[in-house]
Structures are given as structure tokens and as C-alpha cells.
Amino acid sequence: MSLFRSNRRKLLVQEAELIGMTIARRFTVGPEEAVYHCIARCVRRAYLYGYDSVSGRNFNHRKSWVQARLISLSRIFCIDPLGFGLMDNHLHVVLRTRPDLVEGLSNEEVAIRWLALFPPRANGARLAGEALRIYIEALANNPKRIRILRERLGSLSWFMKSVNEFIARRANREDGCKGRFWEGRFKCQQLHDEASILSCLVYVDLNPIRAGICGTPEESEFTSAYERIQAVKSGDTDGATSWLTPIQTAGGRRGFLSISTLDYLSILDATGREIKKGKRGRISPDLAPILERIGIKAERWIDTANSCSKHFGHSIGSPSALHAVAIRMGKRWLKGSKAASNMFV
């Protein structure tokens, strides 16, 4: 019976992809450490946290809400924020799950983190002082509940829910209305190797330039590139910020690429200039060696950075990485296999 259920689940996944249906998150996000590109769009793609030319209202101040929420959650969840980009009607975040950090938390640390996210109340007021300490101890001594909360603190879905729900409620209060703010659940794509992570991060950081909102990365507020550039300008060549995961391992903090922040910004700048001028076939001579080191075909780099999201399904990576995922899911191929052969080594 278990074999029958397993085969039936694989068939359902295949059928869902073929007819364009969404796939249950448990099929695309596993318990192991991985990197994901997540996208959340406003309902009807309205400009609910940007300038709305139809109504004439400007909601740009809400972008600071989103960034502040991401910073807050990065200190509560055991999930590393690798990059982000906030547009007028959607957001991008690149996240790395860290099951090792989740397992390393004590029961008391789990309780403290969870209660920082959802503060306990009594008679309408938040608990504090001795009352809060007693509540934390009681929660920490409840192993069944702690097991559930520990899982949630490492959950991609709970992280995105905690971003989207918070912003939706706050925006609705400001507008004096009820109803949806986001288009249902967020879109999620797993990034399987350095090449796909770099491609996706450049894609996310260049979004404001592609949209004509600004002309350079150093003007692209509310992106991870802008945050790292500000850190470099302040004298930190590692581009380390207080909350974003460093690009390369530095100061005891584990990075996610084998290139430095300055190398990354050089790639970003060169790619941005090519895309802006429409010279899709010309790559900066300084760019090719760096790309070849991490397994990207230099001649296809602009195409990769410009469309790495739309050519793939729930997984982005090299042909071998996608093949391994397909085998694990009991499939012969995944959406994006042809694109992967064109883009990655």
C-alpha cells in the first residue's frame, strides 16, 4: 500500500506540472539545507506598496515595513537571508534554510524566539518581567510543543507567512479595509548550485534597473545590492551587513558563494550595463574568468541573469542538478532542463 501511495503521489506531481497546477510545498521544499528564491505578488498585481498611477497614491513607505520585517525575522528564524529586492507590486527574497542551527537551539531558546514572534498576552497586555519568565519556562518544559515550534523556526513557509501576513494586516489597517493583499501563496524555486544562486541573486538585485526605477545598483534602494554597497562605502570590503548573510565566508559567518563581495558587485555592474544598453551579446572581458570558475557559460550570462526565473519551474540549477531532482521525484525531466543546458556548464 505504501508503494502504491508513493507512486500515486509522483503521478499527481507530474500531472500538476503538465497542466500548470500548483504543487504542494512538501514536494518542493525538503528538510535538508537548501537555498530558495521566493516571490510574493500583490493581489491583481496592484501597486500596493509603490506608486499607484491609477489612484495617484504613493505607498513607497510600505517598503521600509517589509525590509524591517525581514530584518526582524532573520534574528528569530534559523533561516539565512541571502538577498532581497522590493518592487512596487511584488517582492523577491533568496533564503537558505539552516536545519543545523534549528537543532542546535535549546528548548529555552526555541521558546524565547517563538514568543518574540508571537508575544503572550494577559488581559490585553503583553506579559513582561517575572510573568514572561514563568511563561517561557512552562513552554520550554513542554517537549511536544517545543518540537512543533522548533520545526516552524526552520520552516520556509512559516518565514514567508510571517512576512506576508504582517504586511497585509498593517496595510489593511492603514487603508481601513479588509481582504487579500497578496496573490495567495508565494512562488518558490530551489537553487541547486553556486551558478544558479549567483544568477538568481543578480536577477533580483537588478530588478529596479530593469523596471526603469533607477539607473545604477548604488541607487537601487530596498535591494540586497544597495545594502552591501552601503557597507562597502563605509569601509567594509566584505560588504557585511548586520542581517544579510555575507557573500563569502567572513568574520565567522558562513557565506554562500566562492567569490568576494567586490567580485559580485563587478559582475552586477557589468551585467546591469549590458542589459540597460540592450547589448545582450557582449560580455565584459573581466567577467568571463569569474563566471567560468563557478560553472556558468559566459556567452549566455546575460540571458541567464535576465530570465533565470521564468525558464524554470520549482528548481533552478545545472543539468545534473535538475536530473538528480527529477530522479528523486520519480520524473524523467523537469521544466527548465533545456534552459539549464544552454545556461550552465
C-alpha positions as CSV (number, residue, x, y, z in Angstrom):
1,M,0.0,0.0,0.0
2,S,2.8,2.4,0.8
3,L,4.4,1.8,-2.6
4,F,1.1,2.5,-4.3
5,R,0.7,5.8,-2.4
6,S,4.3,6.8,-3.3
7,N,3.7,6.1,-7.0
8,R,0.3,7.9,-6.9
9,R,1.9,10.9,-5.3
10,K,4.6,11.1,-8.1
11,L,1.9,10.8,-10.7
12,L,-0.1,13.6,-9.1
13,V,3.0,15.9,-9.1
14,Q,3.7,15.1,-12.8
15,E,0.1,15.8,-13.8
16,A,0.0,19.0,-11.8
17,E,3.1,20.3,-13.6
18,L,1.8,19.3,-17.0
19,I,-1.5,21.2,-16.6
20,G,0.0,24.2,-14.8
21,M,-1.4,23.5,-11.4
22,T,0.5,24.4,-8.2
23,I,2.4,21.7,-6.4
24,A,2.2,21.1,-2.6
25,R,5.1,22.7,-0.8
26,R,6.1,19.4,0.8
27,F,7.1,18.2,-2.7
28,T,9.4,21.1,-3.5
29,V,10.8,22.1,-0.1
30,G,12.7,19.4,1.9
31,P,14.0,19.2,5.4
32,E,17.7,19.4,4.3
33,E,19.7,22.6,4.0
34,A,18.9,24.4,0.7
35,V,18.6,27.7,-1.0
36,Y,15.3,29.1,-2.4
37,H,14.1,32.0,-4.4
38,C,10.7,33.2,-3.2
39,I,8.4,35.6,-4.9
40,A,5.2,37.2,-3.4
41,R,3.0,39.3,-5.6
42,C,0.3,41.8,-4.6
43,V,-3.3,40.8,-5.4
44,R,-4.1,41.6,-9.0
45,R,-0.5,42.8,-9.2
46,A,-1.7,46.2,-7.9
47,Y,0.9,48.7,-6.7
48,L,0.1,48.2,-3.1
49,Y,3.5,49.3,-1.8
50,G,4.7,51.6,-4.6
51,Y,3.3,54.5,-6.6
52,D,-0.2,53.7,-8.0
53,S,-0.7,55.8,-11.1
54,V,-4.4,54.9,-11.2
55,S,-5.3,56.2,-7.7
56,G,-2.4,58.7,-7.5
57,R,-1.4,57.3,-4.1
58,N,2.2,56.6,-3.1
59,F,2.8,53.6,-0.9
60,N,6.6,53.6,-1.0
61,H,6.8,53.9,2.8
62,R,5.5,50.3,3.0
63,K,8.8,49.0,1.5
64,S,10.5,50.1,4.7
65,W,7.9,48.0,6.6
66,V,8.9,44.9,4.5
67,Q,12.6,45.4,5.0
68,A,12.2,46.0,8.7
69,R,10.2,42.8,9.0
70,L,12.8,40.8,7.1
71,I,15.5,42.1,9.4
72,S,13.4,41.2,12.5
73,L,12.6,37.7,11.2
74,S,16.2,37.0,10.3
75,R,17.0,37.2,14.0
76,I,14.2,34.9,15.0
77,F,14.1,32.2,12.4
78,C,17.0,29.8,11.6
79,I,16.9,30.9,8.0
80,D,19.7,32.9,6.3
81,P,18.6,35.9,4.1
82,L,21.0,35.8,1.1
83,G,19.3,38.6,-0.9
84,F,16.1,40.6,-1.4
85,G,14.5,43.0,-3.8
86,L,11.3,45.0,-3.2
87,M,9.4,46.2,-6.2
88,D,6.2,48.3,-6.3
89,N,3.9,45.2,-6.5
90,H,6.0,42.2,-5.6
91,L,8.9,41.1,-3.5
92,H,11.8,38.7,-4.1
93,V,13.8,37.0,-1.3
94,V,16.6,34.5,-1.6
95,L,16.7,32.3,1.6
96,R,18.9,29.5,2.9
97,T,17.3,27.0,5.3
98,R,19.6,26.0,8.2
99,P,18.4,22.8,9.9
100,D,21.8,22.6,11.7
101,L,21.0,25.9,13.6
102,V,17.5,24.8,14.4
103,E,18.7,21.5,16.0
104,G,21.4,23.5,17.9
105,L,18.8,25.6,19.8
106,S,18.0,24.7,23.4
107,N,14.3,24.4,24.4
108,E,14.5,27.7,26.2
109,E,16.0,29.4,23.1
110,V,13.1,28.0,21.0
111,A,10.6,29.3,23.5
112,I,12.2,32.8,23.6
113,R,12.4,33.1,19.8
114,W,8.8,32.0,19.3
115,L,7.5,34.4,21.9
116,A,9.4,37.2,20.3
117,L,7.4,36.5,17.2
118,F,4.1,35.9,19.0
119,P,4.2,37.7,22.4
120,P,1.9,36.2,25.0
121,R,-0.8,38.4,26.5
122,A,-2.9,38.6,29.5
123,N,-6.0,40.9,29.8
124,G,-5.0,42.5,26.5
125,A,-1.4,43.4,27.7
126,R,1.9,41.7,26.8
127,L,3.5,39.7,29.5
128,A,6.7,41.1,30.9
129,G,9.2,40.6,33.7
130,E,8.5,37.6,36.0
131,A,5.2,36.7,34.3
132,L,7.0,36.3,31.0
133,R,9.9,34.3,32.5
134,I,7.4,31.8,34.0
135,Y,5.6,31.5,30.7
136,I,8.9,30.8,28.9
137,E,9.9,28.1,31.4
138,A,6.5,26.5,31.1
139,L,6.8,26.4,27.3
140,A,10.3,25.2,27.4
141,N,9.2,22.2,29.6
142,N,6.6,21.2,27.1
143,P,8.6,18.9,24.7
144,K,5.7,18.2,22.4
145,R,5.0,21.9,21.8
146,I,8.7,22.7,21.5
147,R,9.1,20.1,18.8
148,I,6.5,21.8,16.7
149,L,7.9,25.2,17.3
150,R,11.4,24.1,16.5
151,E,10.2,22.8,13.2
152,R,8.5,26.1,12.5
153,L,11.6,28.2,13.3
154,G,13.3,26.4,10.4
155,S,10.4,26.5,8.0
156,L,10.5,28.5,4.8
157,S,6.7,28.6,4.7
158,W,6.4,30.0,8.2
159,F,9.1,32.6,7.4
160,M,7.2,33.8,4.4
161,K,3.8,33.6,6.2
162,S,5.3,35.8,8.9
163,V,6.4,38.4,6.4
164,N,3.3,38.4,4.2
165,E,0.6,38.2,6.9
166,F,2.2,41.0,9.0
167,I,2.4,43.4,6.0
168,A,-1.1,42.5,4.8
169,R,-2.6,43.3,8.2
170,R,-0.7,46.5,8.6
171,A,-1.6,47.8,5.1
172,N,-5.2,46.9,5.6
173,R,-5.3,48.8,8.9
174,E,-3.8,51.8,7.1
175,D,-6.3,51.6,4.3
176,G,-9.2,50.9,6.6
177,C,-10.2,47.8,4.7
178,K,-10.3,44.0,4.7
179,G,-9.4,41.4,2.2
180,R,-6.4,40.0,0.4
181,F,-3.1,41.9,0.0
182,W,-1.1,39.1,-1.7
183,E,-1.9,36.7,-4.5
184,G,-2.3,33.6,-2.4
185,R,0.8,31.6,-1.6
186,F,4.3,32.6,-2.6
187,K,6.1,31.2,-5.5
188,C,9.2,29.1,-4.6
189,Q,12.2,27.9,-6.7
190,Q,15.1,25.8,-5.3
191,L,18.6,26.9,-6.3
192,H,20.8,23.9,-6.5
193,D,24.4,25.2,-7.0
194,E,26.6,28.3,-7.0
195,A,25.8,29.1,-10.6
196,S,22.1,29.2,-10.1
197,I,22.4,31.2,-6.8
198,L,24.6,33.8,-8.5
199,S,22.3,34.0,-11.5
200,C,19.2,34.5,-9.3
201,L,20.8,37.0,-6.9
202,V,21.9,39.2,-9.9
203,Y,18.4,38.9,-11.3
204,V,16.9,40.0,-8.0
205,D,19.3,42.9,-7.4
206,L,18.9,44.2,-11.0
207,N,15.1,44.3,-10.9
208,P,14.8,48.0,-10.2
209,I,17.2,48.8,-13.0
210,R,15.2,46.7,-15.5
211,A,12.0,48.4,-14.4
212,G,13.5,51.8,-15.0
213,I,13.1,52.8,-11.4
214,C,16.8,53.7,-11.1
215,G,20.0,53.7,-13.2
216,T,22.6,52.0,-11.0
217,P,22.9,49.4,-8.2
218,E,24.0,52.1,-5.8
219,E,20.7,53.9,-6.3
220,S,18.6,50.7,-6.0
221,E,17.2,51.1,-2.6
222,F,15.4,48.2,-0.9
223,T,17.7,45.6,-2.6
224,S,20.5,43.5,-1.1
225,A,22.9,45.1,-3.6
226,Y,22.2,48.5,-2.1
227,E,22.7,47.3,1.4
228,R,26.1,45.7,0.5
229,I,27.2,48.7,-1.4
230,Q,26.5,50.9,1.6
231,A,28.6,48.6,3.8
232,V,31.5,48.8,1.3
233,K,31.2,52.6,1.2
234,S,31.5,52.5,5.0
235,G,34.9,50.8,4.7
236,D,33.9,47.1,5.0
237,T,35.3,45.4,1.9
238,D,33.4,42.2,2.8
239,G,30.2,44.1,2.3
240,A,28.9,42.6,5.6
241,T,25.7,43.9,7.0
242,S,24.2,43.2,10.4
243,W,21.5,40.9,9.0
244,L,22.3,39.8,5.4
245,T,24.4,36.7,5.0
246,P,27.8,37.6,3.7
247,I,28.5,36.6,0.1
248,Q,31.8,34.9,1.1
249,T,32.6,33.5,4.5
250,A,34.0,36.2,6.7
251,G,34.2,37.0,10.4
252,G,33.0,33.6,11.4
253,R,29.8,34.0,9.3
254,R,29.2,31.4,6.6
255,G,28.9,32.7,3.1
256,F,27.2,31.2,0.1
257,L,29.5,31.9,-2.9
258,S,33.2,31.4,-3.5
259,I,33.7,34.9,-4.8
260,S,34.1,38.1,-2.8
261,T,31.6,40.9,-2.5
262,L,33.7,43.1,-4.7
263,D,33.7,40.4,-7.4
264,Y,30.0,40.1,-7.1
265,L,29.4,43.8,-7.4
266,S,31.7,43.9,-10.5
267,I,29.5,41.2,-12.1
268,L,26.4,43.0,-11.1
269,D,27.6,46.3,-12.6
270,A,28.8,44.8,-15.9
271,T,25.6,42.8,-16.3
272,G,23.5,45.8,-15.5
273,R,25.2,48.0,-18.1
274,E,24.8,45.3,-20.8
275,I,21.1,44.8,-20.0
276,K,20.4,48.6,-19.9
277,K,22.0,49.3,-23.2
278,G,20.5,46.2,-24.8
279,K,23.9,44.7,-25.8
280,R,22.9,41.2,-24.9
281,G,25.7,39.6,-26.9
282,R,28.7,41.4,-25.4
283,I,30.2,40.5,-22.1
284,S,32.9,42.4,-20.3
285,P,36.3,40.7,-20.7
286,D,36.9,40.8,-16.9
287,L,33.6,38.9,-16.4
288,A,34.4,35.6,-18.1
289,P,37.1,34.2,-15.8
290,I,35.0,34.7,-12.7
291,L,31.9,33.1,-14.4
292,E,33.9,30.1,-15.6
293,R,35.2,29.5,-12.1
294,I,31.7,28.8,-10.8
295,G,30.4,27.0,-13.8
296,I,28.5,29.5,-16.0
297,K,28.8,29.8,-19.8
298,A,30.0,33.4,-20.2
299,E,28.4,33.8,-23.6
300,R,24.9,33.1,-22.2
301,W,25.3,35.1,-19.0
302,I,23.1,38.0,-19.9
303,D,20.3,35.6,-20.9
304,T,20.8,33.8,-17.6
305,A,20.6,36.9,-15.4
306,N,17.7,38.4,-17.4
307,S,15.4,35.4,-17.3
308,C,16.7,32.8,-14.8
309,S,13.3,32.7,-13.1
310,K,10.8,32.3,-16.0
311,H,12.6,29.5,-17.8
312,F,12.5,27.2,-14.8
313,G,9.8,25.6,-12.6
314,H,10.3,24.9,-8.9
315,S,14.1,24.1,-9.3
316,I,16.9,26.1,-10.9
317,G,20.3,24.6,-11.5
318,S,22.7,22.8,-13.8
319,P,21.5,19.9,-15.9
320,S,23.0,17.4,-13.5
321,A,21.3,19.0,-10.5
322,L,17.9,19.1,-12.3
323,H,18.4,15.4,-13.3
324,A,19.0,14.4,-9.7
325,V,15.9,16.2,-8.6
326,A,13.8,14.6,-11.3
327,I,15.0,11.1,-10.2
328,R,14.2,11.9,-6.6
329,M,10.7,12.9,-7.6
330,G,10.2,9.9,-9.9
331,K,10.2,12.0,-13.1
332,R,12.1,11.8,-16.3
333,W,12.7,15.6,-16.6
334,L,11.9,19.0,-15.0
335,K,10.8,22.3,-16.5
336,G,14.0,24.2,-17.4
337,S,16.2,21.2,-18.4
338,K,16.8,22.7,-21.9
339,A,17.5,26.2,-20.4
340,A,19.9,24.6,-17.9
341,S,21.9,23.0,-20.8
342,N,22.1,26.4,-22.5
343,M,23.0,28.4,-19.5
344,F,25.1,26.3,-17.2
345,V,28.2,24.1,-17.6
